Amino acid sequence: MSNIKARFLIISDTYASPSLLSSLSTMPVDVIIHCGNLTQESKLSEFASALAFFKAINGPLKLVIPGSHDFTLDDAVYETKITETATNLRIKKKEEIYKTYGKKGQARQLLCSEQAKKDGIFFLDEGRHHFALGNGASLSVYASPYTPRASSDDDDDDDDYQGQGNKNWSFQYTKSQGHVFDIGYSADVVITHGPPLGVLDVTAASDPKTHAGCPFLFAAVAMARPRLHCFGHVPAGWGAKIVRWRDRPA
């Protein structure tokens, strides 16, 4: 089977900022990929802005995963935050919170709506996905929003790339728990919110330098050998890197 060229636009951590749209190229692309942190505070209004943002970009296929800021998409974390917020602010009626953040599952419904699909926007849960592109190419994708949570000993490191210390972020796991990234061996593109260990993962303010990437993700990607791995999460690590796979994975 012959290879078919496809043009990708890869973005991440946009936080529903309307000013970013004007800075993006209007040149048409085949696939737009967003690697998480669609919002700053996971508000319904921010998700609506994100959808409008994607609709305006010139491309037929837009693949989106959540990030650590998009906590209303993580049901368990959202339930915890609702309880904590209601208690701290002495809010008796949770409807006051729902007005801003929506009820459980409401933000997901926006991203997975029929209108979003008509606009070419596909919200990806963790796992493998397949898409047929308009240029005739077939695209195999693995997606995962999960990133390692900083432990209590690593709070300062967490400040470097998340900005607010060790809070209850969404889609995270402890380093002792680890996480299984079941990429397989057929993924053309891997989309994760965070980086693998040692690849564009150095935080900004740490001295000595701190790597915020995940060793479990590194191992999974090294075995899978995708054509492209996209991620965000660590602002100081932005950029691109070409790698050469070893004959034998480490």
ZABALO-85526 format. One line per 4 residues: number of its first residue (from 1); their letters; for each residue x, y, z of N, C-alpha, C. Coordinates in nm, 3 decimals, decimal comma. Layout:
<pts>
NUM) a) X Y Z X Y Z X Y Z; ... .
</pts>
This chain:
<pts>
1) msni) 0,085 -0,120 0,000 0,000 0,000 0,000 0,088 0,124 0,000; 0,059 0,219 -0,090 0,139 0,339 -0,101 0,105 0,438 0,011; 0,204 0,519 0,047 0,182 0,621 0,149 0,114 0,743 0,087; 0,025 0,804 0,162 -0,044 0,925 0,119 -0,006 1,037 0,214 .
5) karf) 0,042 1,146 0,161 0,084 1,258 0,245 -0,038 1,325 0,307; -0,022 1,366 0,432 -0,128 1,438 0,503 -0,065 1,551 0,583; -0,132 1,664 0,587 -0,082 1,782 0,656 -0,154 1,796 0,790; -0,075 1,813 0,899 -0,129 1,821 1,035 -0,105 1,960 1,095 .
9) liis) -0,202 2,007 1,171 -0,185 2,124 1,256 -0,201 2,075 1,400; -0,095 2,091 1,481 -0,094 2,037 1,617 -0,088 2,153 1,716; -0,186 2,157 1,806 -0,194 2,262 1,907 -0,226 2,200 2,042; -0,208 2,276 2,147 -0,237 2,226 2,281 -0,246 2,343 2,379 .
13) dtya) -0,312 2,321 2,492 -0,314 2,418 2,601 -0,356 2,557 2,554; -0,467 2,564 2,484 -0,517 2,691 2,432 -0,604 2,764 2,534; -0,657 2,694 2,634 -0,733 2,755 2,744 -0,848 2,844 2,695; -0,909 2,805 2,584 -1,025 2,877 2,529 -0,994 3,024 2,499 .
17) spsl) -0,871 3,053 2,461 -0,830 3,190 2,433 -0,869 3,230 2,291; -0,958 3,328 2,272 -1,000 3,367 2,137 -0,889 3,432 2,056; -0,789 3,488 2,122 -0,682 3,556 2,050 -0,593 3,460 1,973; -0,595 3,331 2,010 -0,508 3,234 1,944 -0,552 3,205 1,802 .
21) lssl) -0,681 3,215 1,776 -0,733 3,179 1,644 -0,672 3,263 1,534; -0,655 3,392 1,558 -0,602 3,482 1,457 -0,456 3,452 1,426; -0,386 3,388 1,519 -0,245 3,359 1,499 -0,221 3,230 1,421; -0,327 3,149 1,404 -0,312 3,023 1,332 -0,317 3,046 1,182 .
25) stmp) -0,244 2,963 1,110 -0,243 2,974 0,965 -0,380 2,940 0,908; -0,420 3,014 0,804 -0,547 2,985 0,735 -0,527 2,883 0,624; -0,403 2,838 0,606 -0,377 2,736 0,505 -0,450 2,608 0,542; -0,522 2,548 0,447 -0,598 2,426 0,480 -0,507 2,310 0,518 .
29) vdvi) -0,553 2,230 0,614 -0,480 2,111 0,657 -0,574 1,993 0,654; -0,519 1,874 0,661 -0,602 1,753 0,659 -0,653 1,716 0,797; -0,569 1,737 0,901 -0,605 1,698 1,037 -0,558 1,805 1,135; -0,647 1,848 1,223 -0,610 1,934 1,335 -0,614 1,850 1,462 .
33) ihcg) -0,510 1,859 1,543 -0,501 1,783 1,667 -0,485 1,879 1,784; -0,569 1,862 1,885 -0,556 1,941 2,008 -0,525 1,845 2,122; -0,413 1,869 2,192 -0,362 1,774 2,291 -0,405 1,805 2,434; -0,516 1,873 2,452 -0,569 1,891 2,586 -0,550 2,029 2,646 .
37) nltq) -0,620 2,053 2,758 -0,633 2,184 2,819 -0,704 2,279 2,723; -0,825 2,239 2,689 -0,912 2,322 2,607 -0,954 2,447 2,682; -0,961 2,436 2,814 -1,010 2,544 2,898 -0,910 2,579 3,007; -0,935 2,693 3,072 -0,856 2,731 3,189 -0,923 2,682 3,317 .
41) eskl) -1,057 2,696 3,323 -1,130 2,662 3,445 -1,244 2,563 3,420; -1,249 2,504 3,302 -1,346 2,401 3,269 -1,491 2,450 3,277; -1,512 2,575 3,242 -1,647 2,630 3,241 -1,719 2,596 3,110; -1,852 2,588 3,116 -1,929 2,559 2,995 -1,904 2,664 2,887 .
45) sefa) -1,893 2,789 2,928 -1,869 2,897 2,831 -1,735 2,880 2,761; -1,638 2,825 2,833 -1,506 2,801 2,772 -1,513 2,689 2,670; -1,588 2,584 2,700 -1,603 2,475 2,602 -1,676 2,524 2,478; -1,775 2,612 2,496 -1,846 2,669 2,382 -1,750 2,751 2,296 .
49) sala) -1,661 2,826 2,361 -1,561 2,905 2,287 -1,464 2,814 2,213; -1,428 2,702 2,277 -1,336 2,607 2,213 -1,399 2,547 2,088; -1,527 2,514 2,096 -1,596 2,458 1,979 -1,600 2,559 1,865; -1,629 2,683 1,896 -1,629 2,787 1,794 -1,490 2,805 1,735 .
53) ffka) -1,389 2,793 1,819 -1,248 2,802 1,779 -1,216 2,694 1,675; -1,256 2,569 1,704 -1,228 2,458 1,612 -1,307 2,471 1,483; -1,430 2,513 1,493 -1,514 2,526 1,374 -1,453 2,623 1,273; -1,388 2,727 1,324 -1,332 2,830 1,237 -1,202 2,788 1,170 .
57) ingp) -1,133 2,687 1,222 -1,007 2,644 1,163 -1,034 2,566 1,034; -0,952 2,590 0,933 -0,973 2,534 0,800 -0,917 2,392 0,793; -1,001 2,294 0,823 -0,960 2,153 0,816 -1,081 2,063 0,835; -1,088 1,950 0,766 -1,207 1,865 0,773 -1,213 1,776 0,896 .
61) lklv) -1,098 1,744 0,959 -1,096 1,652 1,073 -1,023 1,716 1,189; -1,094 1,727 1,303 -1,037 1,792 1,421 -1,047 1,696 1,539; -0,934 1,650 1,587 -0,928 1,550 1,693 -0,889 1,619 1,824; -0,968 1,594 1,928 -0,955 1,667 2,054 -0,949 1,570 2,171 .
65) ipgs) -0,855 1,590 2,262 -0,854 1,516 2,388 -0,856 1,617 2,503; -0,900 1,576 2,622 -0,899 1,668 2,737 -0,761 1,674 2,801; -0,745 1,771 2,892 -0,621 1,784 2,966 -0,647 1,801 3,114; -0,545 1,832 3,188 -0,556 1,838 3,334 -0,644 1,952 3,383 .
69) hdft) -0,663 2,055 3,303 -0,751 2,166 3,342 -0,899 2,137 3,315; -0,927 2,042 3,228 -1,064 2,018 3,183 -1,135 1,920 3,277; -1,147 1,960 3,404 -1,188 1,865 3,508 -1,334 1,824 3,499; -1,420 1,902 3,434 -1,560 1,861 3,425 -1,579 1,743 3,329 .
73) ldda) -1,473 1,709 3,257 -1,478 1,592 3,169 -1,433 1,465 3,242; -1,383 1,481 3,363 -1,341 1,368 3,446 -1,444 1,357 3,559; -1,538 1,265 3,545 -1,653 1,259 3,636 -1,613 1,248 3,783; -1,516 1,162 3,812 -1,476 1,141 3,952 -1,418 1,268 4,013 .
77) vyet) -1,331 1,335 3,938 -1,270 1,458 3,987 -1,375 1,568 4,002; -1,467 1,576 3,906 -1,570 1,679 3,912 -1,660 1,662 4,033; -1,698 1,540 4,061 -1,782 1,514 4,179 -1,712 1,563 4,306; -1,582 1,535 4,315 -1,505 1,580 4,432 -1,501 1,732 4,441 .
81) kite) -1,477 1,796 4,329 -1,469 1,942 4,328 -1,602 2,007 4,361; -1,712 1,949 4,314 -1,845 2,004 4,347 -1,866 2,003 4,498; -1,835 1,890 4,560 -1,852 1,878 4,705 -1,764 1,977 4,779; -1,636 1,986 4,739 -1,543 2,076 4,806 -1,585 2,222 4,789 .
85) tatn) -1,626 2,259 4,668 -1,665 2,397 4,640 -1,790 2,435 4,718; -1,889 2,347 4,719 -2,013 2,376 4,791 -1,986 2,393 4,940; -1,893 2,313 4,992 -1,861 2,322 5,135 -1,784 2,450 5,167; -1,681 2,479 5,087 -1,596 2,595 5,113 -1,671 2,727 5,097 .
89) lrik) -1,763 2,732 5,000 -1,837 2,855 4,975 -1,972 2,857 5,044; -1,999 2,750 5,118 -2,125 2,737 5,191 -2,245 2,749 5,097; -2,233 2,684 4,983 -2,342 2,684 4,884 -2,434 2,568 4,913; -2,558 2,597 4,940 -2,653 2,491 4,974 -2,708 2,424 4,848 .
93) kkee) -2,726 2,501 4,743 -2,782 2,445 4,621 -2,672 2,431 4,514; -2,647 2,310 4,473 -2,543 2,286 4,373 -2,579 2,347 4,237; -2,707 2,384 4,219 -2,749 2,445 4,093 -2,669 2,572 4,064; -2,621 2,637 4,169 -2,540 2,758 4,149 -2,408 2,724 4,081 .
97) iykt) -2,353 2,608 4,113 -2,229 2,562 4,049 -2,260 2,515 3,907; -2,371 2,446 3,890 -2,408 2,391 3,760 -2,429 2,499 3,655; -2,471 2,619 3,697 -2,493 2,728 3,601 -2,364 2,761 3,527; -2,252 2,751 3,598 -2,123 2,787 3,538 -2,052 2,668 3,476 .
101) ygkk) -2,057 2,554 3,545 -1,977 2,439 3,502 -2,060 2,327 3,439; -2,192 2,334 3,455 -2,277 2,228 3,402 -2,285 2,110 3,495; -2,384 2,027 3,474 -2,396 1,905 3,551 -2,298 1,801 3,496; -2,283 1,693 3,572 -2,190 1,588 3,531 -2,226 1,539 3,392 .
105) gqar) -2,132 1,539 3,301 -2,153 1,491 3,165 -2,198 1,597 3,066; -2,233 1,716 3,114 -2,286 1,818 3,024 -2,179 1,873 2,930; -2,059 1,896 2,980 -1,950 1,944 2,895 -1,916 1,840 2,788; -1,915 1,715 2,827 -1,888 1,607 2,731 -1,995 1,604 2,621 .
109) qllc) -2,121 1,626 2,660 -2,228 1,627 2,562 -2,208 1,736 2,457; -2,155 1,851 2,500 -2,126 1,958 2,405 -2,022 1,913 2,302; -1,914 1,851 2,352 -1,804 1,811 2,263 -1,840 1,693 2,175; -1,936 1,612 2,219 -1,974 1,492 2,143 -2,107 1,510 2,070 .
113) seqa) -2,156 1,631 2,060 -2,285 1,656 1,997 -2,280 1,629 1,847; -2,397 1,611 1,790 -2,405 1,590 1,646 -2,355 1,712 1,570; -2,378 1,832 1,627 -2,330 1,953 1,561 -2,178 1,955 1,558; -2,115 1,912 1,667 -1,969 1,908 1,670 -1,916 1,813 1,563 .
117) kkdg) -1,980 1,698 1,549 -1,936 1,602 1,447 -1,955 1,657 1,307; -2,065 1,732 1,285 -2,087 1,794 1,154 -1,978 1,895 1,122; -1,925 1,956 1,227 -1,815 2,052 1,209 -1,679 1,983 1,204; -1,679 1,849 1,204 -1,555 1,772 1,193 -1,480 1,755 1,323 .
121) iffl) -1,545 1,785 1,437 -1,479 1,781 1,568 -1,510 1,647 1,636; -1,405 1,575 1,673 -1,423 1,445 1,737 -1,348 1,445 1,871; -1,425 1,428 1,978 -1,368 1,418 2,112 -1,328 1,273 2,136; -1,200 1,250 2,169 -1,147 1,115 2,181 -1,127 1,074 2,326 .
125) degr) -1,194 0,967 2,366 -1,164 0,904 2,495 -1,035 0,825 2,482; -0,981 0,780 2,595 -0,858 0,702 2,590 -0,881 0,572 2,513; -0,791 0,542 2,420 -0,803 0,419 2,343 -0,764 0,441 2,198; -0,798 0,345 2,116 -0,762 0,346 1,974 -0,881 0,390 1,890 .
129) hhfa) -0,850 0,466 1,785 -0,954 0,520 1,698 -0,905 0,514 1,554; -0,999 0,506 1,462 -0,963 0,499 1,320 -1,046 0,601 1,242; -0,981 0,666 1,144 -1,048 0,768 1,064 -1,006 0,753 0,918; -1,100 0,780 0,829 -1,072 0,784 0,685 -1,065 0,930 0,644 .
133) lgng) -0,953 0,971 0,588 -0,934 1,110 0,548 -0,988 1,132 0,407; -1,018 1,258 0,380 -1,073 1,292 0,249 -0,975 1,270 0,136; -0,844 1,267 0,166 -0,743 1,245 0,062 -0,720 1,096 0,032; -0,800 1,011 0,096 -0,789 0,867 0,072 -0,705 0,793 0,173 .
137) asls) -0,642 0,864 0,264 -0,558 0,799 0,365 -0,644 0,743 0,478; -0,591 0,639 0,543 -0,654 0,582 0,662 -0,564 0,612 0,781; -0,623 0,666 0,886 -0,545 0,713 1,000 -0,581 0,634 1,124; -0,480 0,571 1,186 -0,498 0,499 1,311 -0,440 0,583 1,425 .
141) vyas) -0,522 0,609 1,527 -0,485 0,700 1,634 -0,500 0,634 1,770; -0,405 0,660 1,859 -0,421 0,624 2,000 -0,424 0,754 2,078; -0,520 0,767 2,170 -0,534 0,889 2,249 -0,537 0,858 2,397; -0,479 0,948 2,477 -0,487 0,936 2,623 -0,465 1,072 2,687 .
145) pytp) -0,555 1,112 2,778 -0,537 1,240 2,848 -0,455 1,229 2,976; -0,412 1,110 3,015 -0,357 1,089 3,149 -0,212 1,136 3,163; -0,186 1,201 3,276 -0,052 1,248 3,309 -0,021 1,215 3,455; 0,107 1,203 3,491 0,141 1,173 3,630 0,114 1,291 3,722 .
149) rass) 0,056 1,264 3,837 0,033 1,367 3,937 0,159 1,384 4,020; 0,194 1,509 4,047 0,310 1,534 4,131 0,278 1,491 4,273; 0,372 1,423 4,338 0,354 1,382 4,476 0,375 1,501 4,567; 0,350 1,483 4,695 0,368 1,592 4,790 0,513 1,640 4,793 .
153) dddd) 0,605 1,549 4,760 0,746 1,588 4,757 0,781 1,667 4,633; 0,688 1,664 4,533 0,718 1,727 4,405 0,633 1,850 4,380; 0,576 1,907 4,484 0,486 2,021 4,464 0,553 2,136 4,390; 0,679 2,164 4,423 0,746 2,275 4,357 0,764 2,249 4,209 .
157) dddd) 0,791 2,122 4,175 0,805 2,087 4,035 0,673 2,107 3,962; 0,564 2,071 4,028 0,433 2,086 3,967 0,403 2,233 3,941; 0,448 2,322 4,031 0,428 2,464 4,010 0,489 2,510 3,879; 0,601 2,449 3,842 0,676 2,494 3,726 0,595 2,483 3,598 .
161) yqgq) 0,514 2,380 3,585 0,446 2,363 3,457 0,295 2,365 3,467; 0,240 2,371 3,588 0,096 2,381 3,599 0,052 2,512 3,662; 0,144 2,578 3,731 0,116 2,712 3,776 0,045 2,724 3,910; -0,010 2,618 3,965 -0,085 2,632 4,089 -0,055 2,522 4,190 .
165) gnkn) 0,058 2,458 4,177 0,093 2,357 4,276 0,016 2,228 4,259; 0,021 2,146 4,360 -0,034 2,011 4,352 -0,182 2,008 4,390; -0,268 2,042 4,294 -0,412 2,042 4,316 -0,471 1,915 4,258; -0,599 1,904 4,273 -0,668 1,784 4,225 -0,702 1,800 4,077 .
169) wsfq) -0,602 1,782 3,994 -0,620 1,797 3,850 -0,691 1,674 3,793; -0,738 1,687 3,672 -0,813 1,578 3,610 -0,722 1,484 3,531; -0,769 1,361 3,515 -0,701 1,260 3,434 -0,554 1,244 3,478; -0,534 1,219 3,607 -0,398 1,201 3,656 -0,387 1,075 3,741 .
173) ytks) -0,265 1,028 3,755 -0,236 0,910 3,835 -0,109 0,936 3,914; -0,093 0,866 4,024 0,028 0,883 4,103 0,142 0,804 4,039; 0,262 0,845 4,070 0,378 0,776 4,014 0,386 0,632 4,063; 0,339 0,608 4,186 0,343 0,472 4,238 0,239 0,383 4,169 .
177) qghv) 0,126 0,442 4,129 0,023 0,365 4,057 0,068 0,333 3,916; 0,125 0,432 3,850 0,159 0,416 3,710 0,034 0,416 3,624; 0,051 0,395 3,497 -0,062 0,392 3,404 -0,025 0,307 3,284; -0,123 0,233 3,234 -0,101 0,148 3,116 -0,146 0,224 2,992 .
181) fdig) -0,053 0,253 2,903 -0,084 0,314 2,774 -0,085 0,203 2,670; -0,204 0,154 2,641 -0,221 0,038 2,553 -0,224 0,083 2,407; -0,110 0,127 2,357 -0,102 0,183 2,222 -0,112 0,075 2,115; -0,055 -0,042 2,142 -0,049 -0,146 2,040 0,065 -0,118 1,943 .
185) ysad) 0,056 -0,177 1,825 0,166 -0,164 1,729 0,122 -0,110 1,594; -0,001 -0,058 1,585 -0,052 -0,013 1,455 -0,088 0,134 1,452; -0,058 0,210 1,557 -0,096 0,351 1,561 -0,005 0,434 1,472; -0,067 0,511 1,383 0,008 0,609 1,303 0,042 0,730 1,389 .
189) vvit) -0,055 0,772 1,470 -0,040 0,892 1,552 -0,079 0,861 1,696; 0,003 0,904 1,790 -0,029 0,895 1,932 -0,054 1,037 1,982; -0,168 1,057 2,046 -0,204 1,189 2,101 -0,218 1,174 2,251; -0,132 1,241 2,327 -0,141 1,240 2,472 -0,136 1,384 2,522 .
193) hgpp) -0,187 1,403 2,643 -0,180 1,539 2,698 -0,038 1,571 2,743; 0,027 1,476 2,807 0,161 1,500 2,859 0,269 1,434 2,776; 0,394 1,470 2,799 0,507 1,415 2,724 0,559 1,286 2,785; 0,634 1,209 2,707 0,707 1,096 2,764 0,830 1,147 2,836 .
197) lgvl) 0,882 1,068 2,926 0,999 1,109 3,004 1,118 1,139 2,913; 1,174 1,257 2,931 1,297 1,292 2,860 1,279 1,352 2,723; 1,157 1,371 2,678 1,132 1,426 2,544 1,051 1,554 2,558; 1,114 1,670 2,539 1,045 1,799 2,545 0,963 1,812 2,673 .
201) dvta) 1,021 1,771 2,786 0,946 1,767 2,912 1,013 1,843 3,026; 1,111 1,927 2,996 1,183 1,999 3,101 1,103 2,120 3,145; 1,079 2,133 3,275 1,003 2,245 3,328 1,087 2,372 3,329; 1,021 2,485 3,341 1,087 2,613 3,316 1,175 2,661 3,430 .
205) asdp) 1,123 2,657 3,553 1,191 2,728 3,662 1,273 2,639 3,754; 1,288 2,512 3,719 1,357 2,423 3,811 1,508 2,429 3,793; 1,578 2,420 3,902 1,723 2,418 3,902 1,769 2,320 4,010; 1,823 2,205 3,978 1,851 2,161 3,842 1,725 2,130 3,762 .
209) ktha) 1,740 2,109 3,634 1,626 2,087 3,547 1,547 1,963 3,591; 1,415 1,977 3,584 1,326 1,867 3,622 1,250 1,818 3,500; 1,249 1,686 3,482 1,174 1,625 3,373 1,035 1,587 3,424; 0,933 1,642 3,360 0,796 1,618 3,404 0,727 1,506 3,327 .
213) gcpf) 0,798 1,444 3,233 0,738 1,341 3,149 0,717 1,208 3,220; 0,647 1,119 3,153 0,608 0,991 3,211 0,693 0,875 3,157; 0,756 0,797 3,244 0,836 0,684 3,198 0,750 0,572 3,138; 0,626 0,556 3,187 0,537 0,453 3,132 0,498 0,487 2,988 .
217) lfaa) 0,474 0,615 2,963 0,442 0,659 2,828 0,562 0,644 2,736; 0,680 0,677 2,787 0,801 0,661 2,706 0,818 0,517 2,660; 0,800 0,424 2,752 0,816 0,282 2,719 0,714 0,237 2,617; 0,589 0,282 2,633 0,483 0,240 2,542 0,505 0,295 2,402 .
221) vama) 0,546 0,421 2,393 0,569 0,483 2,262 0,691 0,420 2,195; 0,796 0,390 2,272 0,916 0,327 2,216 0,885 0,190 2,157; 0,792 0,118 2,218 0,751 -0,012 2,165 0,661 0,003 2,043; 0,571 0,101 2,047 0,473 0,117 1,939 0,532 0,179 1,813 .
225) rprl) 0,628 0,269 1,830 0,695 0,337 1,719 0,596 0,403 1,622; 0,515 0,495 1,668 0,423 0,564 1,578 0,497 0,659 1,484; 0,430 0,702 1,381 0,491 0,800 1,289 0,497 0,938 1,354; 0,402 0,963 1,444 0,392 1,095 1,504 0,338 1,082 1,646 .
229) hcfg) 0,399 1,153 1,740 0,349 1,159 1,878 0,329 1,306 1,913; 0,206 1,344 1,948 0,172 1,482 1,979 0,137 1,493 2,127; 0,182 1,602 2,191 0,150 1,623 2,332 0,174 1,770 2,368; 0,130 1,808 2,489 0,148 1,944 2,538 0,183 1,941 2,686 .
233) hvpa) 0,104 2,015 2,767 0,107 2,008 2,913 0,224 2,083 2,977; 0,343 2,076 2,921 0,461 2,142 2,980 0,498 2,260 2,889; 0,458 2,382 2,925 0,478 2,497 2,836 0,623 2,518 2,793; 0,715 2,497 2,884 0,856 2,522 2,851 0,911 2,419 2,752 .
237) gwga) 0,839 2,309 2,732 0,887 2,204 2,643 0,830 2,210 2,504; 0,768 2,322 2,468 0,703 2,329 2,336 0,807 2,315 2,225; 0,761 2,269 2,110 0,851 2,254 1,996 0,829 2,121 1,926; 0,928 2,077 1,853 0,920 1,951 1,779 1,056 1,883 1,779 .
241) kivr) 1,054 1,754 1,762 1,178 1,677 1,764 1,164 1,556 1,672; 1,262 1,534 1,590 1,267 1,416 1,504 1,348 1,308 1,575; 1,295 1,187 1,583 1,366 1,079 1,650 1,391 0,965 1,552; 1,490 0,886 1,585 1,519 0,765 1,507 1,503 0,646 1,600 .
245) wrdr) 1,418 0,551 1,564 1,395 0,436 1,649 1,516 0,342 1,645; 1,548 0,287 1,759 1,656 0,188 1,766 1,611 0,059 1,702; 1,707 -0,021 1,658 1,674 -0,152 1,604 1,605 -0,238 1,707; 1,652 -0,227 1,830 1,590 -0,297 1,941 1,548 -0,197 2,047 .
249) pa) 1,419 -0,195 2,083 1,375 -0,100 2,187 1,447 -0,124 2,319; 1,479 -0,014 2,388 1,545 -0,026 2,518 1,447 -0,080 2,619 .
</pts>
